[in-house]
Amino acid sequence: MQLPGPLSKVKQVRFQKLFALLRKRKSAADDILAAEVHDAVFAQTDCLSCAQCCKNYSPILLETDIRRIARKEGISAAAFMSTYLLMDEEGDWVFHTTPCPFLQADNTCRIYEWRPRACSEYPHTNRKKLYQIADLTLKNAEICPAVAPILDRIAEKLELS
């Protein structure tokens, strides 16, 4: 699997045009299209051969994530936080190490069934109003090999040159 890196200028411009169009249209049909394309691309994507998101970045953990994972791990939320988390410069709880402390050698997740919401929704390309997270999506395109193909297919379906 070809791992992504920085987007080319051509891709940056194409994707900025796509987000501008989506922002202008604000269409529920575009939300459906994004979800369908997301599902189609991920049906052909082997996340376990990559796991760059888990190896290099930490999700933001919500209080509900912290309580749920701690409960499943059989420890208190306070113990979970002191063992695994730190507060970042924006005031969000994140894992204190990368790769993720729950990433196993075969790229599977030890807490997959109760993983943080940010992990289950990553890379957020099936989200409604995708244009609202354009900057995050462009960043994710440099991490996740599925994102650029998703954006390309959406642009093609909308006949964006």
ROZALO-94489 format. One record per atom (N, C-alpha, C): residue in three letters; atom name; x, y, z. Coordinates in steps of 0.02 Angstrom, whole numbers. Layout:
<tinus>
+------+------+--------+--------+--------+
! type ! atom !   east !  north !     up !
+------+------+--------+--------+--------+
!  Ala !   CA !      X !      Y !      Z !
...
+------+------+--------+--------+--------+
</tinus>
This chain:
<tinus>
+------+------+--------+--------+--------+
! type ! atom !   east !  north !     up !
+------+------+--------+--------+--------+
!  Met !    N !     42 !    -59 !      0 !
!  Met !   CA !      0 !      0 !      0 !
!  Met !    C !     45 !     62 !      0 !
!  Gln !    N !     30 !    107 !    -45 !
!  Gln !   CA !     67 !    170 !    -49 !
!  Gln !    C !     43 !    217 !      7 !
!  Leu !    N !     89 !    234 !     51 !
!  Leu !   CA !     71 !    280 !    105 !
!  Leu !    C !     72 !    351 !     80 !
!  Pro !    N !     24 !    391 !    100 !
!  Pro !   CA !     22 !    460 !     76 !
!  Pro !    C !     76 !    502 !    109 !
!  Gly !    N !     84 !    560 !     84 !
!  Gly !   CA !    128 !    610 !    113 !
!  Gly !    C !     97 !    677 !     97 !
!  Pro !    N !    138 !    729 !     94 !
!  Pro !   CA !    111 !    795 !     78 !
!  Pro !    C !     74 !    794 !     11 !
!  Leu !    N !     18 !    828 !      8 !
!  Leu !   CA !    -20 !    833 !    -54 !
!  Leu !    C !     16 !    876 !   -104 !
!  Ser !    N !     12 !    856 !   -167 !
!  Ser !   CA !     41 !    898 !   -220 !
!  Ser !    C !      1 !    963 !   -225 !
!  Lys !    N !     31 !   1013 !   -254 !
!  Lys !   CA !     -5 !   1077 !   -264 !
!  Lys !    C !    -68 !   1066 !   -305 !
!  Val !    N !    -65 !   1023 !   -355 !
!  Val !   CA !   -123 !   1009 !   -397 !
!  Val !    C !   -180 !    980 !   -355 !
!  Lys !    N !   -163 !    931 !   -312 !
!  Lys !   CA !   -214 !    901 !   -268 !
!  Lys !    C !   -241 !    952 !   -218 !
!  Gln !    N !   -198 !    993 !   -191 !
!  Gln !   CA !   -220 !   1044 !   -143 !
!  Gln !    C !   -271 !   1090 !   -176 !
!  Val !    N !   -255 !   1113 !   -236 !
!  Val !   CA !   -301 !   1158 !   -271 !
!  Val !    C !   -366 !   1123 !   -287 !
!  Arg !    N !   -362 !   1062 !   -312 !
!  Arg !   CA !   -422 !   1023 !   -330 !
!  Arg !    C !   -467 !   1014 !   -268 !
!  Phe !    N !   -437 !    995 !   -213 !
!  Phe !   CA !   -476 !    983 !   -153 !
!  Phe !    C !   -504 !   1048 !   -123 !
!  Gln !    N !   -467 !   1102 !   -127 !
!  Gln !   CA !   -493 !   1167 !   -104 !
!  Gln !    C !   -553 !   1187 !   -146 !
!  Lys !    N !   -550 !   1175 !   -212 !
!  Lys !   CA !   -607 !   1189 !   -255 !
!  Lys !    C !   -667 !   1145 !   -236 !
!  Leu !    N !   -653 !   1082 !   -221 !
!  Leu !   CA !   -706 !   1037 !   -201 !
!  Leu !    C !   -740 !   1062 !   -137 !
!  Phe !    N !   -700 !   1080 !    -87 !
!  Phe !   CA !   -730 !   1104 !    -25 !
!  Phe !    C !   -768 !   1170 !    -35 !
!  Ala !    N !   -744 !   1213 !    -78 !
!  Ala !   CA !   -780 !   1275 !    -93 !
!  Ala !    C !   -847 !   1260 !   -125 !
!  Leu !    N !   -848 !   1211 !   -170 !
!  Leu !   CA !   -911 !   1191 !   -202 !
!  Leu !    C !   -959 !   1161 !   -151 !
!  Leu !    N !   -934 !   1116 !   -109 !
!  Leu !   CA !   -976 !   1086 !    -58 !
!  Leu !    C !  -1004 !   1138 !    -10 !
!  Arg !    N !   -961 !   1186 !      9 !
!  Arg !   CA !   -981 !   1240 !     54 !
!  Arg !    C !  -1036 !   1282 !     22 !
!  Lys !    N !  -1030 !   1295 !    -42 !
!  Lys !   CA !  -1079 !   1335 !    -78 !
!  Lys !    C !  -1146 !   1297 !    -85 !
!  Arg !    N !  -1142 !   1233 !   -101 !
!  Arg !   CA !  -1202 !   1193 !   -113 !
!  Arg !    C !  -1239 !   1175 !    -49 !
!  Lys !    N !  -1202 !   1159 !      4 !
!  Lys !   CA !  -1232 !   1138 !     68 !
!  Lys !    C !  -1290 !   1089 !     57 !
!  Ser !    N !  -1276 !   1037 !     19 !
!  Ser !   CA !  -1328 !    991 !     -3 !
!  Ser !    C !  -1327 !    925 !     37 !
!  Ala !    N !  -1386 !    904 !     57 !
!  Ala !   CA !  -1392 !    839 !     90 !
!  Ala !    C !  -1372 !    783 !     41 !
!  Ala !    N !  -1383 !    794 !    -23 !
!  Ala !   CA !  -1363 !    744 !    -73 !
!  Ala !    C !  -1287 !    735 !    -74 !
!  Asp !    N !  -1251 !    789 !    -61 !
!  Asp !   CA !  -1178 !    784 !    -57 !
!  Asp !    C !  -1156 !    744 !      4 !
!  Asp !    N !  -1194 !    750 !     58 !
!  Asp !   CA !  -1180 !    710 !    118 !
!  Asp !    C !  -1188 !    636 !    103 !
!  Ile !    N !  -1241 !    620 !     67 !
!  Ile !   CA !  -1254 !    550 !     47 !
!  Ile !    C !  -1199 !    526 !      1 !
!  Leu !    N !  -1180 !    567 !    -47 !
!  Leu !   CA !  -1127 !    550 !    -94 !
!  Leu !    C !  -1062 !    536 !    -57 !
!  Ala !    N !  -1043 !    580 !    -10 !
!  Ala !   CA !   -982 !    571 !     28 !
!  Ala !    C !   -983 !    505 !     66 !
!  Ala !    N !  -1039 !    488 !     97 !
!  Ala !   CA !  -1045 !    426 !    135 !
!  Ala !    C !  -1039 !    365 !     89 !
!  Glu !    N !  -1071 !    369 !     31 !
!  Glu !   CA !  -1067 !    313 !    -17 !
!  Glu !    C !   -996 !    303 !    -43 !
!  Val !    N !   -963 !    358 !    -60 !
!  Val !   CA !   -895 !    353 !    -86 !
!  Val !    C !   -848 !    329 !    -31 !
!  His !    N !   -856 !    354 !     29 !
!  His !   CA !   -817 !    332 !     87 !
!  His !    C !   -823 !    256 !     94 !
!  Asp !    N !   -884 !    230 !     94 !
!  Asp !   CA !   -895 !    158 !    103 !
!  Asp !    C !   -864 !    119 !     45 !
!  Ala !    N !   -870 !    144 !    -16 !
!  Ala !   CA !   -841 !    108 !    -74 !
!  Ala !    C !   -765 !    105 !    -70 !
!  Val !    N !   -734 !    160 !    -52 !
!  Val !   CA !   -660 !    161 !    -47 !
!  Val !    C !   -637 !    117 !     10 !
!  Phe !    N !   -670 !    121 !     67 !
!  Phe !   CA !   -649 !     81 !    124 !
!  Phe !    C !   -664 !      7 !    115 !
!  Ala !    N !   -710 !    -10 !     70 !
!  Ala !   CA !   -721 !    -81 !     55 !
!  Ala !    C !   -660 !   -111 !     20 !
!  Gln !    N !   -619 !    -68 !    -10 !
!  Gln !   CA !   -559 !    -90 !    -46 !
!  Gln !    C !   -494 !    -71 !     -9 !
!  Thr !    N !   -500 !    -47 !     52 !
!  Thr !   CA !   -442 !    -23 !     90 !
!  Thr !    C !   -428 !    -70 !    148 !
!  Asp !    N !   -366 !    -90 !    154 !
!  Asp !   CA !   -345 !   -133 !    209 !
!  Asp !    C !   -310 !    -90 !    261 !
!  Cys !    N !   -348 !    -66 !    310 !
!  Cys !   CA !   -320 !    -23 !    361 !
!  Cys !    C !   -264 !    -56 !    401 !
!  Leu !    N !   -269 !   -122 !    409 !
!  Leu !   CA !   -219 !   -158 !    449 !
!  Leu !    C !   -150 !   -160 !    415 !
!  Ser !    N !   -148 !   -147 !    350 !
!  Ser !   CA !    -83 !   -145 !    316 !
!  Ser !    C !    -50 !    -76 !    323 !
!  Cys !    N !    -84 !    -30 !    354 !
!  Cys !   CA !    -60 !     39 !    360 !
!  Cys !    C !    -53 !     59 !    433 !
!  Ala !    N !   -109 !     74 !    464 !
!  Ala !   CA !   -114 !     95 !    534 !
!  Ala !    C !    -74 !    158 !    549 !
!  Gln !    N !    -62 !    200 !    499 !
!  Gln !   CA !    -24 !    262 !    511 !
!  Gln !    C !    -59 !    308 !    560 !
!  Cys !    N !   -125 !    307 !    560 !
!  Cys !   CA !   -162 !    349 !    607 !
!  Cys !    C !   -145 !    328 !    679 !
!  Cys !    N !   -141 !    264 !    691 !
!  Cys !   CA !   -127 !    239 !    759 !
!  Cys !    C !    -54 !    244 !    777 !
!  Lys !    N !    -11 !    241 !    727 !
!  Lys !   CA !     61 !    241 !    740 !
!  Lys !    C !     89 !    311 !    752 !
!  Asn !    N !     56 !    362 !    724 !
!  Asn !   CA !     86 !    429 !    725 !
!  Asn !    C !     45 !    484 !    756 !
!  Tyr !    N !    -18 !    470 !    771 !
!  Tyr !   CA !    -62 !    523 !    796 !
!  Tyr !    C !   -105 !    496 !    853 !
!  Ser !    N !   -127 !    541 !    894 !
!  Ser !   CA !   -172 !    522 !    948 !
!  Ser !    C !   -240 !    553 !    937 !
!  Pro !    N !   -293 !    514 !    949 !
!  Pro !   CA !   -360 !    543 !    946 !
!  Pro !    C !   -373 !    586 !   1007 !
!  Ile !    N !   -422 !    629 !   1001 !
!  Ile !   CA !   -447 !    664 !   1060 !
!  Ile !    C !   -496 !    616 !   1094 !
!  Leu !    N !   -488 !    608 !   1159 !
!  Leu !   CA !   -532 !    564 !   1197 !
!  Leu !    C !   -582 !    607 !   1236 !
!  Leu !    N !   -645 !    592 !   1227 !
!  Leu !   CA !   -698 !    626 !   1264 !
!  Leu !    C !   -705 !    593 !   1333 !
!  Glu !    N !   -737 !    627 !   1378 !
!  Glu !   CA !   -748 !    598 !   1445 !
!  Glu !    C !   -785 !    531 !   1440 !
!  Thr !    N !   -833 !    527 !   1394 !
!  Thr !   CA !   -870 !    464 !   1386 !
!  Thr !    C !   -823 !    408 !   1362 !
!  Asp !    N !   -775 !    425 !   1318 !
!  Asp !   CA !   -726 !    376 !   1295 !
!  Asp !    C !   -684 !    351 !   1354 !
!  Ile !    N !   -661 !    399 !   1394 !
!  Ile !   CA !   -618 !    383 !   1451 !
!  Ile !    C !   -654 !    337 !   1500 !
!  Arg !    N !   -715 !    353 !   1516 !
!  Arg !   CA !   -753 !    311 !   1564 !
!  Arg !    C !   -766 !    242 !   1535 !
!  Arg !    N !   -785 !    238 !   1471 !
!  Arg !   CA !   -801 !    174 !   1439 !
!  Arg !    C !   -739 !    130 !   1436 !
!  Ile !    N !   -683 !    157 !   1412 !
!  Ile !   CA !   -622 !    116 !   1405 !
!  Ile !    C !   -597 !     95 !   1474 !
!  Ala !    N !   -597 !    141 !   1522 !
!  Ala !   CA !   -575 !    124 !   1590 !
!  Ala !    C !   -617 !     67 !   1618 !
!  Arg !    N !   -683 !     72 !   1609 !
!  Arg !   CA !   -728 !     19 !   1635 !
!  Arg !    C !   -710 !    -48 !   1602 !
!  Lys !    N !   -700 !    -48 !   1537 !
!  Lys !   CA !   -684 !   -110 !   1501 !
!  Lys !    C !   -615 !   -137 !   1522 !
!  Glu !    N !   -570 !    -92 !   1539 !
!  Glu !   CA !   -503 !   -112 !   1561 !
!  Glu !    C !   -502 !   -132 !   1634 !
!  Gly !    N !   -558 !   -120 !   1669 !
!  Gly !   CA !   -564 !   -139 !   1739 !
!  Gly !    C !   -525 !    -93 !   1787 !
!  Ile !    N !   -518 !    -30 !   1767 !
!  Ile !   CA !   -484 !     19 !   1810 !
!  Ile !    C !   -527 !     81 !   1815 !
!  Ser !    N !   -510 !    124 !   1862 !
!  Ser !   CA !   -547 !    186 !   1870 !
!  Ser !    C !   -529 !    234 !   1813 !
!  Ala !    N !   -572 !    282 !   1801 !
!  Ala !   CA !   -558 !    333 !   1751 !
!  Ala !    C !   -495 !    371 !   1770 !
!  Ala !    N !   -486 !    385 !   1833 !
!  Ala !   CA !   -426 !    421 !   1856 !
!  Ala !    C !   -363 !    380 !   1842 !
!  Ala !    N !   -366 !    315 !   1855 !
!  Ala !   CA !   -308 !    272 !   1841 !
!  Ala !    C !   -294 !    268 !   1766 !
!  Phe !    N !   -347 !    263 !   1726 !
!  Phe !   CA !   -338 !    262 !   1653 !
!  Phe !    C !   -304 !    327 !   1630 !
!  Met !    N !   -329 !    383 !   1655 !
!  Met !   CA !   -301 !    448 !   1635 !
!  Met !    C !   -228 !    454 !   1655 !
!  Ser !    N !   -211 !    434 !   1716 !
!  Ser !   CA !   -142 !    442 !   1738 !
!  Ser !    C !    -95 !    393 !   1703 !
!  Thr !    N !   -122 !    336 !   1681 !
!  Thr !   CA !    -81 !    286 !   1647 !
!  Thr !    C !    -71 !    301 !   1573 !
!  Tyr !    N !   -123 !    326 !   1540 !
!  Tyr !   CA !   -123 !    330 !   1467 !
!  Tyr !    C !   -128 !    399 !   1437 !
!  Leu !    N !   -151 !    448 !   1474 !
!  Leu !   CA !   -170 !    512 !   1443 !
!  Leu !    C !   -129 !    571 !   1467 !
!  Leu !    N !   -132 !    623 !   1426 !
!  Leu !   CA !   -108 !    689 !   1446 !
!  Leu !    C !   -153 !    740 !   1414 !
!  Met !    N !   -154 !    800 !   1441 !
!  Met !   CA !   -194 !    853 !   1413 !
!  Met !    C !   -148 !    893 !   1365 !
!  Asp !    N !   -171 !    901 !   1303 !
!  Asp !   CA !   -130 !    936 !   1254 !
!  Asp !    C !   -138 !   1012 !   1261 !
!  Glu !    N !   -104 !   1049 !   1218 !
!  Glu !   CA !   -103 !   1122 !   1223 !
!  Glu !    C !   -172 !   1154 !   1211 !
!  Glu !    N !   -217 !   1117 !   1179 !
!  Glu !   CA !   -286 !   1143 !   1169 !
!  Glu !    C !   -333 !   1123 !   1225 !
!  Gly !    N !   -307 !   1086 !   1274 !
!  Gly !   CA !   -349 !   1065 !   1330 !
!  Gly !    C !   -387 !   1001 !   1317 !
!  Asp !    N !   -366 !    962 !   1266 !
!  Asp !   CA !   -398 !    898 !   1250 !
!  Asp !    C !   -358 !    841 !   1279 !
!  Trp !    N !   -393 !    787 !   1298 !
!  Trp !   CA !   -360 !    727 !   1322 !
!  Trp !    C !   -338 !    686 !   1262 !
!  Val !    N !   -274 !    666 !   1261 !
!  Val !   CA !   -246 !    625 !   1208 !
!  Val !    C !   -200 !    572 !   1240 !
!  Phe !    N !   -185 !    520 !   1203 !
!  Phe !   CA !   -137 !    470 !   1228 !
!  Phe !    C !    -69 !    503 !   1235 !
!  His !    N !    -33 !    485 !   1286 !
!  His !   CA !     31 !    517 !   1299 !
!  His !    C !     88 !    487 !   1259 !
!  Thr !    N !     74 !    432 !   1223 !
!  Thr !   CA !    126 !    402 !   1181 !
!  Thr !    C !    100 !    389 !   1111 !
!  Thr !    N !    146 !    386 !   1065 !
!  Thr !   CA !    132 !    359 !    998 !
!  Thr !    C !    187 !    308 !    985 !
!  Pro !    N !    170 !    252 !    955 !
!  Pro !   CA !    104 !    235 !    933 !
!  Pro !    C !     54 !    228 !    991 !
!  Cys !    N !     -8 !    221 !    973 !
!  Cys !   CA !    -61 !    212 !   1022 !
!  Cys !    C !    -43 !    154 !   1069 !
!  Pro !    N !    -53 !    163 !   1133 !
!  Pro !   CA !    -35 !    109 !   1179 !
!  Pro !    C !    -77 !     45 !   1169 !
!  Phe !    N !   -131 !     49 !   1132 !
!  Phe !   CA !   -173 !     -9 !   1121 !
!  Phe !    C !   -163 !    -41 !   1052 !
!  Leu !    N !   -117 !    -12 !   1012 !
!  Leu !   CA !   -100 !    -41 !    947 !
!  Leu !    C !    -56 !   -102 !    958 !
!  Gln !    N !    -77 !   -157 !    929 !
!  Gln !   CA !    -39 !   -220 !    936 !
!  Gln !    C !      9 !   -229 !    877 !
!  Ala !    N !     54 !   -276 !    883 !
!  Ala !   CA !    106 !   -287 !    832 !
!  Ala !    C !     77 !   -302 !    762 !
!  Asp !    N !     18 !   -331 !    759 !
!  Asp !   CA !    -12 !   -347 !    694 !
!  Asp !    C !    -57 !   -291 !    669 !
!  Asn !    N !    -51 !   -232 !    699 !
!  Asn !   CA !    -89 !   -172 !    681 !
!  Asn !    C !   -163 !   -176 !    701 !
!  Thr !    N !   -182 !   -224 !    741 !
!  Thr !   CA !   -249 !   -226 !    767 !
!  Thr !    C !   -251 !   -185 !    832 !
!  Cys !    N !   -312 !   -168 !    852 !
!  Cys !   CA !   -322 !   -127 !    912 !
!  Cys !    C !   -348 !   -172 !    968 !
!  Arg !    N !   -313 !   -170 !   1024 !
!  Arg !   CA !   -333 !   -211 !   1081 !
!  Arg !    C !   -401 !   -190 !   1110 !
!  Ile !    N !   -421 !   -127 !   1099 !
!  Ile !   CA !   -485 !   -102 !   1126 !
!  Ile !    C !   -533 !    -84 !   1069 !
!  Tyr !    N !   -526 !   -117 !   1013 !
!  Tyr !   CA !   -564 !    -98 !    953 !
!  Tyr !    C !   -639 !    -91 !    966 !
!  Glu !    N !   -668 !   -137 !   1002 !
!  Glu !   CA !   -741 !   -136 !   1014 !
!  Glu !    C !   -763 !    -76 !   1056 !
!  Trp !    N !   -719 !    -47 !   1095 !
!  Trp !   CA !   -737 !     10 !   1137 !
!  Trp !    C !   -688 !     68 !   1128 !
!  Arg !    N !   -657 !     71 !   1069 !
!  Arg !   CA !   -608 !    124 !   1053 !
!  Arg !    C !   -639 !    193 !   1057 !
!  Pro !    N !   -598 !    245 !   1061 !
!  Pro !   CA !   -624 !    313 !   1063 !
!  Pro !    C !   -666 !    330 !   1002 !
!  Arg !    N !   -714 !    373 !   1012 !
!  Arg !   CA !   -758 !    394 !    957 !
!  Arg !    C !   -718 !    422 !    898 !
!  Ala !    N !   -667 !    461 !    912 !
!  Ala !   CA !   -626 !    490 !    858 !
!  Ala !    C !   -594 !    435 !    816 !
!  Cys !    N !   -576 !    379 !    846 !
!  Cys !   CA !   -548 !    324 !    808 !
!  Cys !    C !   -600 !    290 !    765 !
!  Ser !    N !   -659 !    279 !    792 !
!  Ser !   CA !   -711 !    245 !    754 !
!  Ser !    C !   -736 !    288 !    696 !
!  Glu !    N !   -730 !    353 !    701 !
!  Glu !   CA !   -753 !    398 !    647 !
!  Glu !    C !   -698 !    417 !    598 !
!  Tyr !    N !   -635 !    402 !    614 !
!  Tyr !   CA !   -579 !    421 !    572 !
!  Tyr !    C !   -583 !    388 !    504 !
!  Pro !    N !   -568 !    422 !    450 !
!  Pro !   CA !   -543 !    490 !    442 !
!  Pro !    C !   -597 !    543 !    431 !
!  His !    N !   -657 !    529 !    452 !
!  His !   CA !   -713 !    577 !    453 !
!  His !    C !   -739 !    595 !    384 !
!  Thr !    N !   -722 !    556 !    333 !
!  Thr !   CA !   -742 !    573 !    265 !
!  Thr !    C !   -814 !    553 !    249 !
!  Asn !    N !   -848 !    520 !    295 !
!  Asn !   CA !   -919 !    504 !    285 !
!  Asn !    C !   -963 !    549 !    328 !
!  Arg !    N !   -933 !    601 !    354 !
!  Arg !   CA !   -968 !    648 !    397 !
!  Arg !    C !  -1013 !    695 !    356 !
!  Lys !    N !  -1071 !    711 !    384 !
!  Lys !   CA !  -1113 !    761 !    352 !
!  Lys !    C !  -1077 !    828 !    355 !
!  Lys !    N !  -1090 !    870 !    305 !
!  Lys !   CA !  -1060 !    936 !    301 !
!  Lys !    C !   -983 !    932 !    303 !
!  Leu !    N !   -956 !    888 !    261 !
!  Leu !   CA !   -884 !    877 !    258 !
!  Leu !    C !   -846 !    942 !    248 !
!  Tyr !    N !   -876 !    990 !    214 !
!  Tyr !   CA !   -843 !   1054 !    202 !
!  Tyr !    C !   -826 !   1090 !    267 !
!  Gln !    N !   -860 !   1074 !    321 !
!  Gln !   CA !   -846 !   1107 !    385 !
!  Gln !    C !   -780 !   1084 !    416 !
!  Ile !    N !   -755 !   1028 !    393 !
!  Ile !   CA !   -690 !   1004 !    420 !
!  Ile !    C !   -639 !    997 !    363 !
!  Ala !    N !   -640 !   1045 !    318 !
!  Ala !   CA !   -595 !   1043 !    260 !
!  Ala !    C !   -522 !   1039 !    282 !
!  Asp !    N !   -501 !   1081 !    328 !
!  Asp !   CA !   -430 !   1081 !    349 !
!  Asp !    C !   -410 !   1014 !    379 !
!  Leu !    N !   -452 !    986 !    422 !
!  Leu !   CA !   -438 !    921 !    452 !
!  Leu !    C !   -435 !    867 !    399 !
!  Thr !    N !   -480 !    869 !    351 !
!  Thr !   CA !   -482 !    819 !    298 !
!  Thr !    C !   -419 !    823 !    255 !
!  Leu !    N !   -396 !    883 !    241 !
!  Leu !   CA !   -334 !    890 !    202 !
!  Leu !    C !   -274 !    863 !    242 !
!  Lys !    N !   -273 !    875 !    306 !
!  Lys !   CA !   -220 !    846 !    349 !
!  Lys !    C !   -224 !    770 !    348 !
!  Asn !    N !   -285 !    744 !    354 !
!  Asn !   CA !   -294 !    671 !    354 !
!  Asn !    C !   -275 !    639 !    287 !
!  Ala !    N !   -281 !    678 !    233 !
!  Ala !   CA !   -261 !    652 !    167 !
!  Ala !    C !   -186 !    639 !    164 !
!  Glu !    N !   -148 !    671 !    208 !
!  Glu !   CA !    -76 !    660 !    210 !
!  Glu !    C !    -58 !    601 !    255 !
!  Ile !    N !   -107 !    575 !    291 !
!  Ile !   CA !    -96 !    520 !    338 !
!  Ile !    C !   -128 !    455 !    313 !
!  Cys !    N !   -190 !    461 !    292 !
!  Cys !   CA !   -230 !    402 !    274 !
!  Cys !    C !   -234 !    394 !    198 !
!  Pro !    N !   -213 !    336 !    173 !
!  Pro !   CA !   -213 !    326 !    100 !
!  Pro !    C !   -283 !    322 !     69 !
!  Ala !    N !   -335 !    321 !    107 !
!  Ala !   CA !   -403 !    319 !     79 !
!  Ala !    C !   -432 !    389 !     66 !
!  Val !    N !   -406 !    440 !     99 !
!  Val !   CA !   -438 !    506 !     97 !
!  Val !    C !   -434 !    538 !     28 !
!  Ala !    N !   -375 !    542 !     -2 !
!  Ala !   CA !   -369 !    574 !    -68 !
!  Ala !    C !   -413 !    538 !   -120 !
!  Pro !    N !   -413 !    471 !   -123 !
!  Pro !   CA !   -458 !    439 !   -170 !
!  Pro !    C !   -532 !    455 !   -157 !
!  Ile !    N !   -551 !    461 !    -94 !
!  Ile !   CA !   -620 !    479 !    -78 !
!  Ile !    C !   -636 !    549 !   -106 !
!  Leu !    N !   -591 !    597 !    -92 !
!  Leu !   CA !   -603 !    665 !   -117 !
!  Leu !    C !   -602 !    667 !   -193 !
!  Asp !    N !   -557 !    630 !   -224 !
!  Asp !   CA !   -554 !    628 !   -297 !
!  Asp !    C !   -620 !    601 !   -326 !
!  Arg !    N !   -646 !    548 !   -297 !
!  Arg !   CA !   -709 !    519 !   -322 !
!  Arg !    C !   -767 !    566 !   -312 !
!  Ile !    N !   -769 !    600 !   -256 !
!  Ile !   CA !   -823 !    649 !   -245 !
!  Ile !    C !   -818 !    704 !   -298 !
!  Ala !    N !   -757 !    728 !   -310 !
!  Ala !   CA !   -747 !    781 !   -360 !
!  Ala !    C !   -769 !    757 !   -429 !
!  Glu !    N !   -751 !    695 !   -445 !
!  Glu !   CA !   -771 !    667 !   -511 !
!  Glu !    C !   -847 !    663 !   -517 !
!  Lys !    N !   -880 !    639 !   -464 !
!  Lys !   CA !   -953 !    632 !   -465 !
!  Lys !    C !   -987 !    700 !   -472 !
!  Leu !    N !   -956 !    751 !   -444 !
!  Leu !   CA !   -984 !    818 !   -450 !
!  Leu !    C !   -959 !    855 !   -512 !
!  Glu !    N !   -922 !    817 !   -553 !
!  Glu !   CA !   -896 !    844 !   -616 !
!  Glu !    C !   -854 !    906 !   -607 !
!  Leu !    N !   -813 !    904 !   -554 !
!  Leu !   CA !   -767 !    959 !   -539 !
!  Leu !    C !   -703 !    946 !   -578 !
!  Ser !    N !   -683 !    995 !   -617 !
!  Ser !   CA !   -622 !    986 !   -658 !
!  Ser !    C !   -560 !    996 !   -617 !
+------+------+--------+--------+--------+
</tinus>
